[in-house]
């Protein structure tokens, strides 16, 4: 096994990595919102409606947004002739997306598709290729580097820390980590029996994608003859409930103990090639890495924090003796624990 980076002065242990990690997830979240806005702009705004909207003396926020988008798209299309087509070639979210003809599918979406339809298609395999290969290499990295819901849960984590700092009591509920694996298997079995996918109904990345679509549709509904229901839906309340629970009940409750998608990523990346490694000879058992780990793992206990490590690299950024590093190679994994 060869060391890729060193800490704490190495790139992997730097604050820059954390800024990059959060920036990527924020960009993905904003992209999903942008795709939703463009999609519903196309649904609700025809050329005739734009003429009507332009004639309004006091347009509301939705009308102003539609006019701004229309002006930009028309100008860009006139200049380059490709803007409209380029935007229409981006569809979906982190559950399933099509980007300029390249399909990407969440492994959990793929697993539910196979178990409910009992078929494996070529297009599904193509969509799964990149996420699966990346997970085989990097492990459960999706949760800390890609998942837009995880970005929101990180904000809840920061809020939880702030509340503790100012003396507001929060609980530290610990559950069995095997819950999410049981939920994963049970959900796939139920889906196979009834022929309907069930895990996607409460998997945060999928739920968040649907909620964003609902909110953007609500935003533009005033432009339609058939407006949709406005306001936050049950899906939105579900995400809000997780955020509240993780703030006051248990740190990263969903990701640690419940998430079926995280369980599947952990299993796929069980033998990942890139992992956090602890040089036990250098480790001073200071517990800094344990305190900072959002997943509640114990990097100082063994040479590797286990299959549930999501490669956030926060432990590398806080290790005083620099005993933690990223290494490349195949090695036996240890199951993470509280």
Buried (B, 14 or more C-beta within 10 A) or exposed (E): EEEBBBBBEBBBBBEEBBEEBBEBBEEBBEBBBBBBBBBBBBEBBEEEBBEEBEEEEEBEEBBEBBBEBBEEBEEBBEEEEEBBEEBEEBEBBBBBBBEEEEBBBBBBBBBBBBBBBEEEEEEBEEBBEEBBEBBBEBBBBBBBBBBBBBBBBBBBBEBBEEBEEEEEEBEEEEEEBEBBBEBBEEBBEBBBEEEEBBBBBBBBBBBBBBBBBBBBBBBBBBBBEEEEEEEEBEBBEBBEEBBEBBBBEBBBBBBBBBBBBBBBBBBBBBEBBBBBBBBEEEBEEBEBBBEBBBBBBBBBBBBBBBBBBBBBBBBBBBBEBBBBBBBBEEBEBBBBEB
